[in-house]
């Protein structure tokens, strides 16, 4: 979590029930040259509680696992996009692929995009690939934030 950019730290919310996946995500962030603050929740109910309690201080991006207990990523995404105060939150769906049935996976991805997901990412098993994917997403978030800030300053 280095500080080589001119922006305030990106606030990243990770909704992930798998402890190993949370650890790999955190380690990857530490090696990316973008200043970040990571907040992690362990299930869908905890995610929605966190968002409702922090509606005035939403994260810059949410990495949302599809398969979580108590409330799935699908359910959370639907609730987020239906909520006027949360609907603009950048949501990156982050899940294990369904390699046995590519048609099912593609249909699922299409539905996620229709609901409002910004991106669907398969969790890579390779740590360097995970780092690259996270960094690429964060660069896109920074560029979007920069463009939004620039537009607001010119109004």
For each residue, the residues with C-beta under 8 A, 3 or more apart:
1: 9 29 30 32 34 35 36 37 38
2: 32 33 34 35
3: 9 35
4: 33 34 35
5: 33 34 35 142
6:
7: 10 35 142 145 146
8: 35
9: 1 3 35 36 37
10: 7 34 35 36 37 60 61 138 141 142 145
11: 36 37 39 57 58 59 60 61
12: 29 36 37 38 39 59 60 61 62 63 138
13: 39 40 41 47 50 51 59 61 62 63
14: 22 25 38 39 40 41 62 63
15: 40 41 42 43 44 46 47 62 63 64 65 68 73 76
16: 21 22 25 40 41 42 63 65 68 94
17: 42 43 65 67 68 69
18: 21 22 65
19: 22 23
20: 23 24
21: 16 18 24 25 65 123
22: 14 16 18 19 25 26 40
23: 19 20 26 27
24: 20 21 27 28 127 130
25: 14 16 21 22 28 29 38 40 63 130 134
26: 22 23 29 30 38 40
27: 23 24 30 31 127
28: 24 25 31 32 127 130 131 134
29: 1 12 25 26 32 36 38 134
30: 1 26 27
31: 27 28 131
32: 1 2 28 29 36 131 134 135 138
33: 2 4 5 135
34: 1 2 4 5 10 135 138 139 142
35: 1 2 3 4 5 7 8 9 10
36: 1 9 10 11 12 29 32 138
37: 1 9 10 11 12
38: 1 12 14 25 26 29
39: 11 12 13 14 50 59
40: 13 14 15 16 22 25 26
41: 13 14 15 16 46 47 50
42: 15 16 17 46 68
43: 15 17 46 47 68 69 70 71
44: 15 47 48 68 69 70 71 72 73 75 76
45: 48 49 70 71
46: 15 41 42 43 49 50 70
47: 13 15 41 43 44 50 51 62 64 68 71 76
48: 44 45 51 52 71 76 79
49: 45 46 52 53
50: 13 39 41 46 47 53 54
51: 13 47 48 54 55 58 80 86 89
52: 48 49 55
53: 49 50
54: 50 51 57 58
55: 51 52 58 85 86
56:
57: 11 54
58: 11 51 54 55 86 89
59: 11 12 13 39 62 89
60: 10 11 12 90 141 145
61: 10 11 12 13 89 90 91 92 137 138 141
62: 12 13 14 15 47 59 80 89 90 91 92
63: 12 13 14 15 16 25 92 94 134 137
64: 15 47 73 76 77 91 92 93 94 117
65: 15 16 17 18 21 68 73 94 95
66: 72 73 74 93 94 95 96 108
67: 17 72 73 95 96
68: 15 16 17 42 43 44 47 65 71 72 73 76
69: 17 43 44
70: 43 44 45 46
71: 43 44 45 47 48 68 75 76
72: 44 66 67 68 75 76
73: 15 44 64 65 66 67 68 76 77 93 95
74: 66 77 78 111 112 115
75: 44 71 72 78 79
76: 15 44 47 48 64 68 71 72 73 79 80
77: 64 73 74 80 81 91 93 112 115 116 117
78: 74 75 81 82 115
79: 48 75 76 82 83 86
80: 51 62 76 77 83 86 87 89 91 116
81: 77 78 86 87 91 115 116
82: 78 79 87
83: 79 80 86 87
84: 87
85: 55
86: 51 55 58 79 80 81 83 89
87: 80 81 82 83 84 116
88:
89: 51 58 59 61 62 80 86
90: 60 61 62 118 141 144
91: 61 62 64 77 80 81 116 117 118
92: 61 62 63 64 117 118 119 120 121 137
93: 64 66 73 77 109 112 117 119 120 121
94: 16 63 64 65 66 121 123
95: 65 66 67 73 120 121 122 123
96: 66 67 122 123
97: 105 122 123
98: 101 102 104 105 108
99: 102 105
100:
101: 98 104 105
102: 98 99 105 106
103: 106 107
104: 98 101 107 108
105: 97 98 99 101 102 108 109
106: 102 103 109 110
107: 103 104 110 111
108: 66 98 104 105 111 112
109: 93 105 106 112 113 120
110: 106 107 113 114
111: 74 107 108 114 115
112: 74 77 93 108 109 115 117 120
113: 109 110 116 117 120
114: 110 111
115: 74 77 78 81 111 112
116: 77 80 81 87 91 113
117: 64 77 91 92 93 112 113 120
118: 90 91 92
119: 92 93 137
120: 92 93 95 109 112 113 117
121: 92 93 94 95 133 137
122: 95 96 97
123: 21 94 95 96 97 130
124: 129 130 133
125: 129
126: 129 130
127: 24 27 28 130 131
128: 131 132
129: 124 125 126 132 133
130: 24 25 28 123 124 126 127 133 134
131: 28 31 32 127 128 134 135
132: 128 129 135 136
133: 121 124 129 130 136 137
134: 25 28 29 32 63 130 131 137 138
135: 32 33 34 131 132 138 139
136: 132 133 139 140
137: 61 63 92 119 121 133 134 140 141
138: 10 12 32 34 36 61 134 135 141 142
139: 34 135 136 142 143
140: 136 137 143 144
141: 10 60 61 90 137 138 144 145
142: 5 7 10 34 138 139 145 146
143: 139 140 146 147
144: 90 140 141 147 148
145: 7 10 60 141 142 148 149
146: 7 142 143 149 150
147: 143 144 150 151
148: 144 145 151 152
149: 145 146 152 153
150: 146 147 153 154
151: 147 148 154 155
152: 148 149 155
153: 149 150
154: 150 151
155: 151 152
